[in-house]
Amino acid sequence: MGKIKVTRCDIEGLCVIEPTVFGDERGYFMETYNLNDFKAEGLDMVFVQDNQSMSVKNVLRGLHFQKQYPQGKLVRVVRGRVFDVAVDLRSKSSTYGKWFGVELSAENKKQFYIPEGFAHGFVVLSDEAEFTYKCTDFYHPGDEGGLIWNDPDIGIDWPVEDTSKLILSDKDKKWKGLKDTFKF
């Protein structure tokens, strides 16, 4: 038996990954990434860059993607809780424009794999959250694209009580909707 449990989502390519956690009275140990375990599950992506961010409650980051140099991302939370979302931007996909979301937390230790061709974002549910992710391509500053977080054509059900309290960057406030967004 592998050391990870992979749950494939309704949108092709998206996976929730749960590592095996070995715990006792001292704490716990887990492998967050093992090439052999991923390959055994049919996940053969190659990661070239790791990133980490910290955000406070109600920060919404996204929905981002790279146009000419798309990135697959393996994301997880090492402190706090977030609601993480991927939106399918693959024009030939039967699920184009559909979204999937999952709660990631330090407690549940779930990871979420978002392949190339998706917009990605998250909202912080706890007072603070530290978010880490592995990428399949390097970040290219001039290549970034985005999708507005509240596009009614997508209808993401963000689990926040008052969206007027969301904290967004100026850039994230200006993205356009799905009808006017880059397609893969």
DRENPA-3360 file (N, C-alpha, C; in nm, 2 decimals, always signed):
BEGIN
1 = MGKIKVTR = +0.08/-0.12/+0.00/+0.00/+0.00/+0.00/+0.09/+0.12/+0.00 ~ +0.05/+0.22/-0.08/+0.12/+0.35/-0.09/+0.10/+0.43/+0.03 ~ +0.18/+0.53/+0.04/+0.17/+0.62/+0.16/+0.08/+0.74/+0.14 ~ +0.01/+0.74/+0.02/-0.09/+0.85/+0.00/-0.22/+0.79/-0.05 ~ -0.32/+0.86/-0.02/-0.46/+0.83/-0.07/-0.49/+0.94/-0.17 ~ -0.52/+0.90/-0.30/-0.56/+1.00/-0.40/-0.70/+0.99/-0.43 ~ -0.78/+1.10/-0.42/-0.92/+1.11/-0.46/-0.93/+1.20/-0.58 ~ -0.97/+1.14/-0.69/-0.98/+1.21/-0.81/-1.12/+1.28/-0.81;
9 = CDIEGLCV = -1.12/+1.41/-0.85/-1.23/+1.49/-0.84/-1.32/+1.48/-0.97 ~ -1.44/+1.53/-0.97/-1.53/+1.53/-1.09/-1.47/+1.60/-1.21 ~ -1.38/+1.69/-1.19/-1.31/+1.76/-1.30/-1.18/+1.69/-1.32 ~ -1.17/+1.64/-1.45/-1.05/+1.56/-1.48/-0.92/+1.64/-1.45 ~ -0.83/+1.57/-1.39/-0.70/+1.62/-1.36/-0.68/+1.67/-1.21 ~ -0.79/+1.71/-1.15/-0.78/+1.76/-1.01/-0.78/+1.64/-0.92 ~ -0.70/+1.65/-0.82/-0.68/+1.54/-0.72/-0.67/+1.60/-0.58 ~ -0.73/+1.54/-0.48/-0.71/+1.56/-0.34/-0.62/+1.45/-0.29;
17 = IEPTVFGD = -0.51/+1.48/-0.23/-0.41/+1.39/-0.19/-0.40/+1.39/-0.04 ~ -0.41/+1.27/+0.03/-0.40/+1.27/+0.17/-0.28/+1.18/+0.20 ~ -0.17/+1.23/+0.27/-0.06/+1.15/+0.31/-0.09/+1.06/+0.43 ~ -0.02/+0.95/+0.44/-0.03/+0.87/+0.56/+0.05/+0.95/+0.67 ~ -0.02/+0.96/+0.79/+0.04/+1.04/+0.90/+0.07/+0.94/+1.01 ~ +0.20/+0.94/+1.05/+0.25/+0.85/+1.16/+0.26/+0.93/+1.28 ~ +0.17/+0.91/+1.38/+0.17/+0.99/+1.50/+0.18/+0.91/+1.63 ~ +0.23/+0.97/+1.73/+0.23/+0.92/+1.86/+0.23/+1.04/+1.96;
25 = ERGYFMET = +0.26/+1.01/+2.09/+0.26/+1.11/+2.19/+0.36/+1.22/+2.16 ~ +0.46/+1.20/+2.08/+0.57/+1.30/+2.05/+0.52/+1.40/+1.94 ~ +0.43/+1.36/+1.86/+0.38/+1.44/+1.75/+0.35/+1.35/+1.63 ~ +0.40/+1.39/+1.51/+0.37/+1.31/+1.39/+0.48/+1.33/+1.29 ~ +0.48/+1.24/+1.19/+0.57/+1.24/+1.07/+0.48/+1.21/+0.95 ~ +0.51/+1.27/+0.84/+0.45/+1.24/+0.71/+0.54/+1.28/+0.60 ~ +0.53/+1.21/+0.49/+0.60/+1.25/+0.37/+0.50/+1.34/+0.29 ~ +0.54/+1.46/+0.26/+0.45/+1.55/+0.18/+0.46/+1.53/+0.03;
33 = YNLNDFKA = +0.57/+1.47/-0.01/+0.59/+1.44/-0.15/+0.69/+1.32/-0.16 ~ +0.66/+1.22/-0.24/+0.75/+1.11/-0.27/+0.72/+1.07/-0.41 ~ +0.82/+1.09/-0.50/+0.81/+1.07/-0.64/+0.76/+0.93/-0.67 ~ +0.80/+0.83/-0.60/+0.76/+0.69/-0.62/+0.61/+0.67/-0.59 ~ +0.57/+0.72/-0.48/+0.43/+0.71/-0.44/+0.34/+0.79/-0.54 ~ +0.38/+0.90/-0.58/+0.30/+0.98/-0.68/+0.29/+0.90/-0.82 ~ +0.41/+0.85/-0.86/+0.41/+0.77/-0.99/+0.32/+0.65/-0.98 ~ +0.32/+0.58/-0.86/+0.24/+0.46/-0.84/+0.09/+0.50/-0.86;
41 = EGLDMVFV = +0.05/+0.62/-0.83/-0.09/+0.67/-0.84/-0.11/+0.74/-0.98 ~ -0.02/+0.73/-1.07/-0.04/+0.79/-1.20/-0.01/+0.93/-1.21 ~ +0.05/+0.99/-1.11/+0.08/+1.13/-1.10/+0.23/+1.15/-1.13 ~ +0.26/+1.18/-1.25/+0.40/+1.19/-1.30/+0.46/+1.33/-1.33 ~ +0.40/+1.43/-1.26/+0.44/+1.56/-1.28/+0.58/+1.58/-1.22 ~ +0.65/+1.68/-1.27/+0.78/+1.72/-1.22/+0.78/+1.86/-1.17 ~ +0.82/+1.88/-1.05/+0.81/+2.01/-0.98/+0.95/+2.08/-0.99 ~ +0.95/+2.21/-1.02/+1.07/+2.28/-1.03/+1.08/+2.40/-0.94;
49 = QDNQSMSV = +0.98/+2.43/-0.86/+0.98/+2.55/-0.77/+0.89/+2.53/-0.66 ~ +0.93/+2.57/-0.54/+0.84/+2.56/-0.42/+0.82/+2.71/-0.38 ~ +0.70/+2.74/-0.33/+0.66/+2.87/-0.28/+0.59/+2.86/-0.15 ~ +0.59/+2.97/-0.07/+0.51/+2.97/+0.05/+0.46/+3.11/+0.07 ~ +0.34/+3.12/+0.12/+0.29/+3.26/+0.16/+0.22/+3.25/+0.29 ~ +0.20/+3.37/+0.35/+0.12/+3.38/+0.48/+0.02/+3.48/+0.45 ~ -0.10/+3.46/+0.49/-0.21/+3.55/+0.47/-0.30/+3.55/+0.60 ~ -0.37/+3.66/+0.62/-0.46/+3.68/+0.73/-0.60/+3.65/+0.69;
57 = KNVLRGLH = -0.69/+3.63/+0.79/-0.83/+3.60/+0.77/-0.89/+3.69/+0.67 ~ -0.97/+3.63/+0.58/-1.05/+3.70/+0.48/-0.97/+3.74/+0.36 ~ -0.84/+3.71/+0.35/-0.76/+3.74/+0.23/-0.80/+3.64/+0.13 ~ -0.83/+3.69/+0.01/-0.86/+3.60/-0.10/-0.75/+3.63/-0.21 ~ -0.68/+3.53/-0.24/-0.57/+3.54/-0.34/-0.62/+3.46/-0.46 ~ -0.63/+3.53/-0.58/-0.67/+3.46/-0.70/-0.78/+3.53/-0.77 ~ -0.82/+3.47/-0.87/-0.79/+3.34/-0.93/-0.68/+3.36/-1.03 ~ -0.56/+3.29/-1.02/-0.45/+3.32/-1.10/-0.41/+3.20/-1.19;
65 = FQKQYPQG = -0.34/+3.23/-1.30/-0.29/+3.13/-1.39/-0.18/+3.19/-1.47 ~ -0.09/+3.11/-1.53/+0.01/+3.16/-1.63/-0.04/+3.12/-1.77 ~ -0.03/+3.21/-1.86/-0.08/+3.19/-2.00/+0.01/+3.11/-2.08 ~ +0.13/+3.15/-2.11/+0.22/+3.08/-2.20/+0.30/+2.97/-2.13 ~ +0.32/+2.99/-2.00/+0.40/+2.89/-1.92/+0.31/+2.84/-1.81 ~ +0.21/+2.76/-1.84/+0.11/+2.72/-1.73/+0.18/+2.63/-1.63 ~ +0.13/+2.65/-1.51/+0.19/+2.57/-1.39/+0.09/+2.48/-1.34 ~ +0.13/+2.35/-1.31/+0.06/+2.26/-1.23/+0.10/+2.30/-1.09;
73 = KLVRVVRG = +0.01/+2.28/-0.99/+0.05/+2.32/-0.85/+0.00/+2.21/-0.75 ~ +0.09/+2.17/-0.66/+0.05/+2.08/-0.55/+0.05/+2.17/-0.43 ~ -0.07/+2.20/-0.37/-0.08/+2.30/-0.27/-0.12/+2.23/-0.14 ~ -0.08/+2.30/-0.03/-0.12/+2.25/+0.11/-0.11/+2.36/+0.21 ~ -0.16/+2.35/+0.32/-0.16/+2.45/+0.43/-0.08/+2.39/+0.54 ~ +0.02/+2.46/+0.59/+0.10/+2.42/+0.71/+0.06/+2.48/+0.84 ~ -0.02/+2.59/+0.83/-0.07/+2.65/+0.95/-0.20/+2.72/+0.91 ~ -0.31/+2.69/+0.99/-0.44/+2.75/+0.96/-0.53/+2.67/+0.87;
81 = RVFDVAVD = -0.62/+2.75/+0.81/-0.72/+2.68/+0.72/-0.75/+2.78/+0.60 ~ -0.77/+2.72/+0.48/-0.81/+2.79/+0.37/-0.91/+2.71/+0.29 ~ -0.99/+2.78/+0.21/-1.08/+2.71/+0.11/-1.01/+2.74/-0.02 ~ -0.97/+2.63/-0.09/-0.89/+2.64/-0.21/-0.97/+2.60/-0.33 ~ -0.96/+2.67/-0.44/-1.05/+2.66/-0.55/-0.96/+2.65/-0.68 ~ -1.01/+2.56/-0.77/-0.96/+2.56/-0.91/-1.07/+2.57/-1.01 ~ -1.05/+2.65/-1.12/-1.15/+2.67/-1.22/-1.09/+2.62/-1.35 ~ -1.16/+2.53/-1.42/-1.12/+2.47/-1.55/-1.12/+2.58/-1.66;
89 = LRSKSSTY = -1.01/+2.61/-1.72/-1.00/+2.70/-1.83/-0.96/+2.63/-1.96 ~ -0.97/+2.50/-1.96/-0.93/+2.42/-2.08/-1.05/+2.43/-2.18 ~ -1.04/+2.50/-2.29/-1.15/+2.53/-2.38/-1.21/+2.40/-2.44 ~ -1.13/+2.29/-2.45/-1.18/+2.17/-2.51/-1.23/+2.07/-2.40 ~ -1.23/+2.11/-2.28/-1.27/+2.02/-2.17/-1.43/+2.03/-2.16 ~ -1.48/+1.91/-2.12/-1.63/+1.91/-2.10/-1.67/+1.98/-1.97 ~ -1.57/+2.01/-1.89/-1.59/+2.08/-1.76/-1.54/+2.23/-1.76 ~ -1.52/+2.28/-1.89/-1.47/+2.42/-1.90/-1.57/+2.51/-1.82;
97 = GKWFGVEL = -1.50/+2.60/-1.74/-1.58/+2.70/-1.66/-1.63/+2.64/-1.53 ~ -1.61/+2.51/-1.50/-1.66/+2.45/-1.37/-1.55/+2.47/-1.27 ~ -1.59/+2.47/-1.14/-1.50/+2.49/-1.03/-1.51/+2.37/-0.93 ~ -1.40/+2.36/-0.86/-1.40/+2.26/-0.75/-1.33/+2.33/-0.63 ~ -1.38/+2.31/-0.51/-1.31/+2.36/-0.40/-1.30/+2.26/-0.29 ~ -1.20/+2.28/-0.20/-1.17/+2.19/-0.09/-1.11/+2.27/+0.02 ~ -1.14/+2.23/+0.14/-1.08/+2.29/+0.26/-0.95/+2.22/+0.29 ~ -0.84/+2.30/+0.30/-0.71/+2.25/+0.33/-0.67/+2.32/+0.46;
105 = SAENKKQF = -0.62/+2.23/+0.55/-0.58/+2.29/+0.68/-0.46/+2.21/+0.74 ~ -0.39/+2.27/+0.84/-0.28/+2.21/+0.90/-0.33/+2.08/+0.97 ~ -0.46/+2.08/+1.02/-0.51/+1.96/+1.08/-0.54/+1.85/+0.99 ~ -0.61/+1.88/+0.88/-0.65/+1.76/+0.79/-0.54/+1.72/+0.70 ~ -0.43/+1.80/+0.68/-0.31/+1.77/+0.61/-0.34/+1.73/+0.46 ~ -0.45/+1.76/+0.41/-0.48/+1.73/+0.27/-0.40/+1.82/+0.18 ~ -0.37/+1.77/+0.06/-0.31/+1.85/-0.05/-0.40/+1.85/-0.17 ~ -0.38/+1.94/-0.25/-0.47/+1.95/-0.37/-0.38/+1.97/-0.49;
113 = YIPEGFAH = -0.40/+1.89/-0.59/-0.32/+1.90/-0.71/-0.41/+1.97/-0.82 ~ -0.36/+2.08/-0.87/-0.42/+2.15/-0.98/-0.33/+2.15/-1.10 ~ -0.37/+2.08/-1.21/-0.29/+2.07/-1.33/-0.28/+2.20/-1.41 ~ -0.20/+2.21/-1.51/-0.19/+2.32/-1.60/-0.33/+2.34/-1.67 ~ -0.37/+2.46/-1.70/-0.50/+2.49/-1.76/-0.61/+2.53/-1.67 ~ -0.57/+2.56/-1.54/-0.67/+2.59/-1.44/-0.64/+2.73/-1.38 ~ -0.74/+2.81/-1.34/-0.72/+2.92/-1.26/-0.72/+2.87/-1.11 ~ -0.64/+2.93/-1.03/-0.63/+2.89/-0.89/-0.64/+3.00/-0.79;
121 = GFVVLSDE = -0.71/+2.98/-0.68/-0.72/+3.08/-0.57/-0.76/+3.02/-0.44 ~ -0.75/+3.10/-0.34/-0.80/+3.05/-0.21/-0.84/+3.17/-0.12 ~ -0.92/+3.14/-0.02/-0.96/+3.24/+0.08/-0.92/+3.18/+0.22 ~ -0.86/+3.27/+0.30/-0.82/+3.23/+0.44/-0.94/+3.23/+0.53 ~ -0.96/+3.11/+0.60/-1.07/+3.10/+0.69/-1.03/+3.11/+0.84 ~ -0.90/+3.09/+0.87/-0.85/+3.11/+1.01/-0.79/+3.25/+1.02 ~ -0.75/+3.28/+1.15/-0.69/+3.41/+1.17/-0.57/+3.43/+1.08 ~ -0.49/+3.33/+1.06/-0.37/+3.34/+0.97/-0.36/+3.20/+0.91;
129 = AEFTYKCT = -0.30/+3.20/+0.79/-0.27/+3.07/+0.73/-0.14/+3.08/+0.65 ~ -0.06/+2.97/+0.66/+0.06/+2.96/+0.58/+0.03/+2.85/+0.48 ~ +0.06/+2.89/+0.35/+0.02/+2.81/+0.24/+0.15/+2.78/+0.16 ~ +0.17/+2.65/+0.12/+0.28/+2.61/+0.04/+0.24/+2.55/-0.08 ~ +0.32/+2.56/-0.19/+0.29/+2.49/-0.31/+0.41/+2.46/-0.39 ~ +0.41/+2.35/-0.46/+0.51/+2.31/-0.55/+0.45/+2.34/-0.69 ~ +0.54/+2.38/-0.78/+0.50/+2.42/-0.92/+0.57/+2.34/-1.02 ~ +0.50/+2.31/-1.14/+0.56/+2.23/-1.25/+0.64/+2.32/-1.35;
137 = DFYHPGDE = +0.63/+2.45/-1.33/+0.70/+2.55/-1.42/+0.74/+2.67/-1.33 ~ +0.84/+2.74/-1.37/+0.88/+2.86/-1.30/+0.78/+2.97/-1.32 ~ +0.78/+3.06/-1.23/+0.69/+3.18/-1.24/+0.75/+3.28/-1.34 ~ +0.67/+3.33/-1.43/+0.71/+3.43/-1.53/+0.63/+3.55/-1.51 ~ +0.68/+3.66/-1.45/+0.60/+3.77/-1.41/+0.52/+3.84/-1.52 ~ +0.56/+3.84/-1.64/+0.49/+3.90/-1.75/+0.38/+3.81/-1.81 ~ +0.37/+3.69/-1.76/+0.28/+3.59/-1.82/+0.15/+3.57/-1.73 ~ +0.13/+3.64/-1.63/+0.02/+3.61/-1.54/-0.11/+3.65/-1.59;
145 = GGLIWNDP = -0.21/+3.57/-1.57/-0.35/+3.60/-1.60/-0.43/+3.58/-1.48 ~ -0.56/+3.62/-1.49/-0.65/+3.61/-1.38/-0.79/+3.61/-1.42 ~ -0.87/+3.56/-1.32/-1.01/+3.55/-1.34/-1.08/+3.61/-1.22 ~ -1.18/+3.70/-1.23/-1.24/+3.76/-1.12/-1.30/+3.66/-1.02 ~ -1.28/+3.67/-0.90/-1.32/+3.58/-0.79/-1.47/+3.55/-0.78 ~ -1.55/+3.65/-0.82/-1.70/+3.64/-0.80/-1.77/+3.64/-0.93 ~ -1.72/+3.59/-1.03/-1.78/+3.58/-1.16/-1.91/+3.50/-1.15 ~ -2.03/+3.56/-1.18/-2.16/+3.48/-1.17/-2.17/+3.37/-1.27;
153 = DIGIDWPV = -2.09/+3.37/-1.38/-2.10/+3.26/-1.47/-2.03/+3.14/-1.42 ~ -1.95/+3.15/-1.32/-1.88/+3.04/-1.25/-1.96/+3.00/-1.13 ~ -1.99/+3.10/-1.04/-2.07/+3.08/-0.92/-2.00/+3.01/-0.81 ~ -1.87/+3.04/-0.79/-1.80/+2.98/-0.67/-1.87/+3.01/-0.54 ~ -1.89/+2.91/-0.46/-1.96/+2.93/-0.33/-1.85/+2.94/-0.23 ~ -1.79/+3.06/-0.22/-1.69/+3.09/-0.12/-1.75/+3.08/+0.02 ~ -1.69/+3.00/+0.11/-1.75/+2.99/+0.25/-1.72/+3.10/+0.34 ~ -1.76/+3.22/+0.31/-1.74/+3.34/+0.39/-1.87/+3.40/+0.42;
161 = EDTSKLIL = -1.89/+3.45/+0.54/-2.02/+3.51/+0.58/-2.05/+3.64/+0.51 ~ -1.94/+3.72/+0.50/-1.96/+3.86/+0.45/-1.86/+3.89/+0.35 ~ -1.89/+3.88/+0.22/-1.79/+3.91/+0.12/-1.74/+4.05/+0.11 ~ -1.81/+4.14/+0.18/-1.76/+4.28/+0.18/-1.63/+4.29/+0.27 ~ -1.61/+4.19/+0.35/-1.49/+4.19/+0.44/-1.37/+4.12/+0.38 ~ -1.39/+4.07/+0.25/-1.27/+4.01/+0.19/-1.16/+4.11/+0.16 ~ -1.04/+4.07/+0.17/-0.92/+4.15/+0.14/-0.86/+4.10/+0.01 ~ -0.86/+4.18/-0.09/-0.80/+4.14/-0.22/-0.70/+4.24/-0.26;
169 = SDKDKKWK = -0.60/+4.20/-0.34/-0.50/+4.29/-0.40/-0.57/+4.38/-0.50 ~ -0.51/+4.49/-0.54/-0.57/+4.57/-0.64/-0.58/+4.49/-0.77 ~ -0.47/+4.41/-0.80/-0.47/+4.33/-0.92/-0.59/+4.23/-0.92 ~ -0.62/+4.17/-0.81/-0.72/+4.07/-0.80/-0.86/+4.13/-0.81 ~ -0.88/+4.26/-0.78/-1.00/+4.33/-0.80/-1.04/+4.36/-0.94 ~ -0.94/+4.36/-1.03/-0.95/+4.40/-1.17/-0.96/+4.30/-1.27 ~ -0.95/+4.17/-1.24/-0.96/+4.06/-1.34/-1.10/+4.06/-1.40 ~ -1.11/+4.01/-1.52/-1.24/+4.00/-1.59/-1.30/+3.86/-1.56;
177 = GLKDTFKF = -1.43/+3.85/-1.61/-1.50/+3.72/-1.60/-1.46/+3.62/-1.70 ~ -1.52/+3.50/-1.69/-1.48/+3.39/-1.77/-1.50/+3.42/-1.92 ~ -1.61/+3.49/-1.96/-1.63/+3.52/-2.10/-1.52/+3.61/-2.16 ~ -1.45/+3.68/-2.08/-1.34/+3.77/-2.13/-1.20/+3.72/-2.09 ~ -1.19/+3.59/-2.05/-1.06/+3.54/-1.99/-0.99/+3.45/-2.09 ~ -0.86/+3.45/-2.09/-0.78/+3.36/-2.16/-0.83/+3.21/-2.15 ~ -0.82/+3.14/-2.26/-0.86/+3.00/-2.26/-0.73/+2.92/-2.30 ~ -0.72/+2.80/-2.24/-0.61/+2.71/-2.28/-0.66/+2.62/-2.39;
% end
